[in-house]
């Protein structure tokens, strides 16, 4: 996960999403289950705009949304079941892959709009995600909980997907700029920790040594 800047709400947001949403909640202020939200998911109208302003990058994984992550979706950072009044508010939306949206569910995770740039570390070559060792205990605990909820260290397919990009980068087949576009979480790790060149030695796939 990397910091994400909140973009201003789109020009048509109030008309297309907030106002019809508020009208629904005026009639049904406390929807009790998903079925009651059917045909009232006005946030879906804004998905193309979210994809555009957030460059197709999942707010929770810091990776471009593609087949490895599932379809794109709008996540309600504060779940609509907990606070229906925020169900149609732009500030409560996070552009997310379906996989990470489902894993989050109603669990409390760190907000990509509020985290530090180096709170999450990737260990190479294993691609295990850990908290920055220099964090305070309370932040470190929150990072660990977020990692656990998103199953970063359990999803071998996702780790292999990320490793594929690093292999291509180390082989000179793609540039750091390409990593920034498709896997900004990985690109940020290399830049902020000064690993742009060191990674090539660390990722010696014939004989690897875990960073420590």
C-alpha positions as CSV (number, residue, x, y, z in Angstrom):
1,X,0.0,0.0,0.0
2,X,1.2,3.5,-0.8
3,X,-0.3,7.0,-0.1
4,X,-3.1,8.0,-2.5
5,X,-4.1,11.6,-3.0
6,X,-7.9,12.3,-2.8
7,X,-9.0,13.8,-6.1
8,X,-11.9,16.3,-6.1
9,X,-15.3,14.8,-6.8
10,X,-16.3,14.8,-10.5
11,X,-18.5,17.6,-11.8
12,X,-21.5,15.3,-12.3
13,X,-21.1,13.4,-9.1
14,X,-23.7,15.3,-7.1
15,X,-26.4,14.9,-9.8
16,X,-25.6,11.3,-10.8
17,X,-24.7,9.8,-7.4
18,X,-25.3,11.9,-4.3
19,X,-28.7,13.2,-5.0
20,X,-30.4,9.9,-6.1
21,X,-28.6,8.2,-3.3
22,X,-29.9,10.6,-0.7
23,X,-33.4,10.2,-2.1
24,X,-33.2,6.5,-1.7
25,X,-31.9,6.9,1.9
26,X,-34.7,9.4,2.7
27,X,-37.2,6.6,1.9
28,X,-35.1,3.8,3.3
29,X,-32.6,5.3,5.8
30,X,-31.3,2.0,7.2
31,X,-31.0,-0.7,4.4
32,X,-30.5,-4.0,6.3
33,X,-28.9,-6.1,3.7
34,X,-27.3,-6.1,0.2
35,X,-30.6,-6.9,-1.5
36,X,-32.0,-3.5,-0.4
37,X,-29.2,-1.8,-2.2
38,X,-30.0,-3.5,-5.5
39,X,-30.7,-0.9,-8.3
40,X,-29.5,1.8,-5.9
41,X,-25.8,1.3,-6.4
42,X,-25.4,4.8,-8.0
43,X,-21.7,4.7,-7.1
44,X,-21.2,2.4,-10.1
45,X,-21.8,5.3,-12.4
46,X,-18.6,6.9,-11.3
47,X,-16.3,3.9,-11.9
48,X,-15.0,5.1,-15.3
49,X,-14.1,8.5,-13.8
50,X,-12.4,6.9,-10.8
51,X,-10.4,4.7,-13.2
52,X,-9.3,7.8,-15.0
53,X,-8.3,10.0,-12.0
54,X,-6.6,7.2,-10.1
55,X,-4.9,5.8,-13.3
56,X,-6.3,2.3,-12.8
57,X,-4.3,1.8,-9.6
58,X,-6.0,-0.1,-6.8
59,X,-5.9,2.0,-3.6
60,X,-5.2,-0.9,-1.4
61,X,-2.6,-2.9,-3.4
62,X,-0.8,-0.1,-5.2
63,X,-1.0,-2.2,-8.4
64,X,-2.8,-1.7,-11.7
65,X,-6.1,-3.5,-11.7
66,X,-6.0,-6.4,-14.1
67,X,-6.9,-10.1,-14.2
68,X,-4.5,-11.0,-11.4
69,X,-6.5,-8.7,-9.0
70,X,-10.0,-9.2,-10.3
71,X,-12.4,-6.5,-11.7
72,X,-12.4,-2.9,-10.6
73,X,-14.8,-1.8,-8.0
74,X,-15.8,1.1,-5.7
75,X,-15.0,0.3,-2.1
76,X,-16.8,2.2,0.7
77,X,-14.0,2.8,3.2
78,X,-16.6,3.2,5.9
79,X,-18.9,0.3,5.1
80,X,-22.3,1.4,4.0
81,X,-23.8,-1.1,6.5
82,X,-22.1,0.8,9.3
83,X,-22.9,4.3,8.0
84,X,-25.4,4.5,5.2
85,X,-25.2,8.3,5.1
86,X,-21.7,7.9,3.6
87,X,-22.8,5.4,0.9
88,X,-23.0,8.1,-1.7
89,X,-20.2,10.4,-0.7
90,X,-17.1,10.7,-2.9
91,X,-14.7,11.1,0.0
92,X,-15.7,7.7,1.3
93,X,-14.9,5.9,-2.0
94,X,-11.7,4.0,-2.7
95,X,-10.9,2.7,-6.2
96,X,-10.2,-0.9,-5.5
97,X,-9.8,-4.3,-7.2
98,X,-12.7,-6.6,-6.5
99,X,-10.3,-9.0,-4.7
100,X,-9.1,-6.5,-2.2
101,X,-12.6,-5.0,-1.8
102,X,-13.9,-8.4,-0.8
103,X,-11.0,-9.1,1.5
104,X,-11.5,-5.9,3.3
105,X,-15.3,-6.4,3.8
106,X,-16.3,-4.5,6.9
107,X,-12.9,-4.9,8.5
108,X,-10.9,-1.8,9.6
109,X,-7.8,-1.2,7.5
110,X,-5.4,1.7,7.2
111,X,-6.7,4.4,4.9
112,X,-4.5,4.9,1.8
113,X,-5.4,8.6,1.9
114,X,-3.7,8.9,5.3
115,X,-0.7,6.6,5.4
116,X,3.0,7.4,5.2
117,X,5.0,6.7,2.1
118,X,7.2,4.1,3.8
119,X,4.8,2.3,6.2
120,X,4.7,-0.9,4.1
121,X,7.9,-2.7,3.0
122,X,8.4,-5.5,0.6
123,X,11.1,-7.9,1.4
124,X,13.1,-9.2,-1.5
125,X,13.3,-11.8,-3.0
126,X,10.4,-13.4,-1.1
127,X,8.0,-10.5,-1.7
128,X,6.8,-10.8,1.8
129,X,5.1,-7.5,3.0
130,X,6.0,-6.2,6.4
131,X,5.7,-3.0,8.4
132,X,8.6,-0.6,8.2
133,X,10.8,-1.7,11.2
134,X,11.2,1.9,12.3
135,X,7.5,2.5,12.9
136,X,6.1,3.2,16.3
137,X,4.3,0.2,17.9
138,X,0.8,1.4,17.3
139,X,1.3,2.2,13.6
140,X,3.3,-1.1,13.2
141,X,0.3,-3.0,14.7
142,X,-2.1,-1.3,12.3
143,X,0.1,-2.1,9.3
144,X,0.4,-5.7,10.4
145,X,-3.4,-6.0,10.7
146,X,-3.9,-4.4,7.3
147,X,-1.4,-6.8,5.7
148,X,-3.3,-9.7,7.4
149,X,-6.7,-8.6,6.2
150,X,-5.5,-8.2,2.6
151,X,-3.7,-11.6,2.7
152,X,-0.6,-10.1,1.2
153,X,1.6,-12.9,2.4
154,X,-0.8,-15.7,1.7
155,X,-1.6,-14.9,-1.9
156,X,1.1,-16.7,-3.9
157,X,-0.4,-15.8,-7.2
158,X,-0.2,-12.1,-6.4
159,X,3.4,-12.5,-5.2
160,X,4.3,-14.3,-8.5
161,X,2.6,-11.5,-10.5
162,X,4.7,-8.9,-8.7
163,X,7.8,-11.0,-9.1
164,X,7.3,-11.1,-12.9
165,X,7.6,-7.4,-13.1
166,X,10.8,-7.4,-11.0
167,X,12.3,-10.1,-13.2
168,X,11.6,-8.0,-16.3
169,X,13.0,-4.9,-14.6
170,X,16.2,-6.6,-13.5
171,X,16.6,-8.0,-17.1
172,X,16.3,-4.5,-18.5
173,X,13.1,-5.4,-20.4
174,X,11.0,-2.7,-18.6
175,X,11.9,0.6,-17.0
176,X,11.3,2.1,-13.6
177,X,8.8,4.4,-15.3
178,X,6.9,1.4,-16.5
179,X,6.9,0.0,-12.9
180,X,5.6,3.4,-11.7
181,X,2.7,3.0,-14.1
182,X,1.8,-0.6,-13.5
183,X,3.1,-1.5,-10.1
184,X,3.7,1.8,-8.2
185,X,3.9,0.0,-4.8
186,X,7.0,-1.9,-6.1
187,X,8.4,1.3,-7.8
188,X,8.0,3.2,-4.6
189,X,9.9,0.5,-2.7
190,X,12.8,0.8,-5.1
191,X,12.9,4.6,-5.1
192,X,12.4,5.3,-1.4
193,X,14.8,2.7,-0.2
194,X,17.5,3.3,-2.8
195,X,17.1,-0.2,-4.4
196,X,16.9,0.8,-8.1
197,X,20.2,-0.9,-8.9
198,X,20.7,-3.0,-5.7
199,X,17.6,-5.0,-6.5
200,X,19.4,-6.6,-9.5
201,X,21.9,-8.3,-7.1
202,X,19.2,-9.0,-4.5
203,X,17.0,-10.8,-7.0
204,X,19.7,-13.2,-8.2
205,X,17.3,-15.9,-9.0
206,X,19.9,-18.6,-9.1
207,X,21.1,-17.8,-5.6
208,X,19.0,-15.5,-3.5
209,X,19.5,-14.1,0.0
210,X,16.6,-12.6,1.9
211,X,17.0,-9.0,2.7
212,X,17.3,-8.4,6.4
